Amino acid sequence: MARLSELTSAGITAATVSRMMEKGLILRLSRGLYQLPDASLDANHSLAEAAKLVPKGIICLVSALAFHGLTDTMPPRVWMAIGAKDRRPSVTQPPIQFVRFGEQVLRAGVEQHRIEGVDVQIYSSAKTVVDLFRYRQREGKRYQKSPGLNLALEGLREALRQRKATPSEIARYANAAGNWRAVQPYLEAMTANA
């Protein structure tokens, strides 16, 4: 998988790329993104595509939850966090749902994963659970496509059950994000008998 800018910097002209597409030597995944036709696809192919198209973006919320194996929900779009003042990229394929995070919240809990040879930034399990609690509401412009409280509870339960996050990690991210009061009762209820 390569962007047109990466191909041109390697000495391949746009005209050559166009001829290669006509001959079926490469496939156009989306505007400015190309791949070999016989390349093997990973289950998280759309995350690699999104990371190539939006290099500053970080995979978050439902997409990060599915990546970590903490839900059975298959998100219809890739959820990606960008900075509060970053320009919103105009990407049509794959479908991406952008959310804006403040700088402190944006940089916390980021992990690097390699998917199909692409470095993809994805939030950790604990940070993802806390972010789902931040976006649990259903009303207001900010929460138009909110995943809701049920997904946040499922993520919390599975993260604790699979030991992909500890209660102290979740509490630390919740305090840093300023939503400890929303997370605390659920975290205490799920760890009361543990």
C-alpha positions as CSV (number, residue, x, y, z in Angstrom):
1,M,0.0,0.0,0.0
2,A,1.5,3.4,-1.0
3,R,0.4,6.9,-1.5
4,L,0.9,8.7,-4.8
5,S,3.4,11.1,-3.1
6,E,5.5,8.1,-1.9
7,L,5.5,6.7,-5.5
8,T,6.5,10.0,-7.0
9,S,9.3,10.4,-4.5
10,A,10.6,7.0,-5.5
11,G,10.8,8.2,-9.1
12,I,7.5,6.9,-10.5
13,T,5.5,9.5,-12.4
14,A,1.7,10.0,-12.1
15,A,1.5,9.0,-15.8
16,T,3.3,5.7,-15.1
17,V,0.9,5.1,-12.2
18,S,-2.1,5.7,-14.5
19,R,-0.7,3.2,-17.1
20,M,-0.1,0.7,-14.4
21,M,-3.7,1.0,-13.3
22,E,-4.9,0.5,-16.8
23,K,-2.9,-2.7,-17.2
24,G,-4.1,-4.0,-13.8
25,L,-0.6,-3.9,-12.2
26,I,-1.9,-1.8,-9.3
27,L,-5.3,-1.1,-7.8
28,R,-6.6,2.3,-6.7
29,L,-8.0,2.0,-3.2
30,S,-9.0,5.6,-2.9
31,R,-7.9,9.0,-4.1
32,G,-4.1,9.0,-3.9
33,L,-3.8,5.5,-2.4
34,Y,-2.6,2.4,-4.4
35,Q,-2.0,-1.3,-3.7
36,L,-0.8,-4.4,-5.6
37,P,-3.7,-6.5,-6.8
38,D,-2.4,-9.7,-5.3
39,A,-1.5,-8.2,-1.9
40,S,-2.9,-10.2,1.1
41,L,-5.5,-8.3,3.1
42,D,-5.5,-8.3,6.9
43,A,-8.8,-8.2,8.9
44,N,-7.9,-4.7,9.8
45,H,-7.2,-3.5,6.3
46,S,-9.5,-0.5,6.6
47,L,-7.5,0.7,9.6
48,A,-4.2,0.6,7.6
49,E,-5.9,2.5,4.7
50,A,-7.2,5.2,7.1
51,A,-3.8,5.5,8.7
52,K,-2.2,6.0,5.2
53,L,-4.7,8.6,4.2
54,V,-4.7,10.5,7.5
55,P,-1.2,10.2,9.0
56,K,-1.9,12.4,12.0
57,G,-5.1,10.5,12.9
58,I,-5.3,8.0,15.7
59,I,-7.7,5.0,15.6
60,C,-10.2,5.4,18.5
61,L,-13.5,4.5,20.0
62,V,-15.4,1.5,18.4
63,S,-12.6,0.8,15.8
64,A,-10.0,0.6,18.6
65,L,-12.3,-1.5,20.7
66,A,-12.8,-4.0,17.8
67,F,-9.1,-4.0,17.1
68,H,-8.3,-5.0,20.7
69,G,-11.0,-7.8,20.5
70,L,-13.1,-6.2,23.2
71,T,-16.4,-6.2,21.3
72,D,-18.2,-8.3,18.6
73,T,-19.5,-5.0,17.0
74,M,-18.2,-4.5,13.5
75,P,-18.0,-0.7,13.0
76,P,-19.4,0.4,9.6
77,R,-16.8,3.2,9.5
78,V,-13.3,3.8,10.9
79,W,-13.4,6.0,14.0
80,M,-10.4,8.3,14.0
81,A,-9.3,11.0,16.4
82,I,-7.8,14.3,15.2
83,G,-6.7,17.4,17.1
84,A,-9.1,20.1,18.0
85,K,-7.6,22.5,15.5
86,D,-6.5,20.1,12.8
87,R,-8.0,20.4,9.3
88,R,-10.6,17.7,8.7
89,P,-9.4,15.6,5.8
90,S,-11.8,15.0,3.0
91,V,-11.6,11.2,2.7
92,T,-14.5,9.3,1.1
93,Q,-13.1,5.7,1.1
94,P,-12.9,4.0,3.5
95,P,-15.7,5.7,5.4
96,I,-14.2,7.6,8.4
97,Q,-15.9,9.1,11.4
98,F,-13.7,11.9,12.8
99,V,-13.8,13.0,16.4
100,R,-11.8,15.9,17.8
101,F,-9.8,15.5,21.0
102,G,-7.9,18.2,22.9
103,E,-4.1,18.0,22.7
104,Q,-3.6,16.4,26.2
105,V,-6.3,13.7,25.6
106,L,-5.2,13.2,22.0
107,R,-1.6,12.2,22.8
108,A,-2.3,10.0,25.9
109,G,-2.4,6.2,25.5
110,V,-1.3,5.9,21.9
111,E,0.2,2.6,20.8
112,Q,2.0,1.8,17.5
113,H,0.8,-1.3,15.6
114,R,1.9,-2.6,12.2
115,I,-0.9,-3.6,9.9
116,E,-0.1,-4.7,6.3
117,G,3.3,-3.0,6.6
118,V,1.7,0.3,7.7
119,D,2.4,1.9,11.1
120,V,-1.0,2.6,12.6
121,Q,-1.6,4.6,15.8
122,I,-4.3,3.1,17.9
123,Y,-5.3,3.9,21.5
124,S,-4.7,1.4,24.2
125,S,-7.5,-0.7,25.6
126,A,-7.8,1.3,28.8
127,K,-7.7,4.7,27.0
128,T,-10.4,3.4,24.5
129,V,-12.7,2.4,27.3
130,V,-12.4,5.8,28.9
131,D,-13.0,7.5,25.6
132,L,-16.2,5.5,25.0
133,F,-17.4,6.8,28.4
134,R,-16.6,10.3,27.2
135,Y,-18.7,9.8,24.1
136,R,-21.5,7.8,25.7
137,Q,-24.2,10.5,25.4
138,R,-26.7,10.6,22.5
139,E,-27.7,14.2,22.4
140,G,-25.9,17.3,21.1
141,K,-23.9,18.1,18.0
142,R,-20.7,16.6,19.4
143,Y,-22.3,13.2,20.0
144,Q,-24.4,12.8,16.8
145,K,-23.0,9.4,16.0
146,S,-22.2,8.4,19.6
147,P,-21.5,4.7,20.2
148,G,-23.6,4.9,23.4
149,L,-23.3,3.6,27.0
150,N,-23.8,-0.1,26.1
151,L,-20.7,-0.3,24.1
152,A,-18.7,1.5,26.8
153,L,-19.9,-1.0,29.4
154,E,-19.1,-3.9,27.1
155,G,-15.6,-2.6,26.5
156,L,-15.0,-2.1,30.2
157,R,-16.3,-5.5,31.1
158,E,-14.2,-7.3,28.4
159,A,-11.1,-5.2,29.1
160,L,-11.2,-6.3,32.7
161,R,-12.2,-9.9,32.0
162,Q,-9.5,-10.4,29.3
163,R,-6.9,-8.5,31.4
164,K,-6.1,-6.1,28.7
165,A,-6.5,-3.2,31.1
166,T,-6.2,-2.9,34.9
167,P,-8.6,-0.8,37.0
168,S,-5.7,1.5,37.9
169,E,-4.9,2.2,34.2
170,I,-8.6,3.0,33.5
171,A,-8.8,5.2,36.5
172,R,-5.6,7.1,35.5
173,Y,-6.9,7.8,32.0
174,A,-10.3,8.8,33.4
175,N,-8.8,11.3,35.8
176,A,-6.6,12.7,33.0
177,A,-9.6,13.1,30.7
178,G,-11.8,14.6,33.4
179,N,-14.5,12.0,33.4
180,W,-13.6,9.9,36.4
181,R,-17.1,10.6,37.9
182,A,-18.8,8.9,34.9
183,V,-16.5,5.9,35.0
184,Q,-16.1,5.3,38.8
185,P,-19.5,3.7,39.6
186,Y,-19.2,1.2,36.8
187,L,-15.6,0.4,37.5
188,E,-16.3,-0.1,41.2
189,A,-19.3,-2.3,40.4
190,M,-17.4,-4.5,38.0
191,T,-14.4,-4.9,40.3
192,A,-16.3,-5.3,43.6
193,N,-16.1,-9.1,43.7
194,A,-12.8,-9.5,41.9
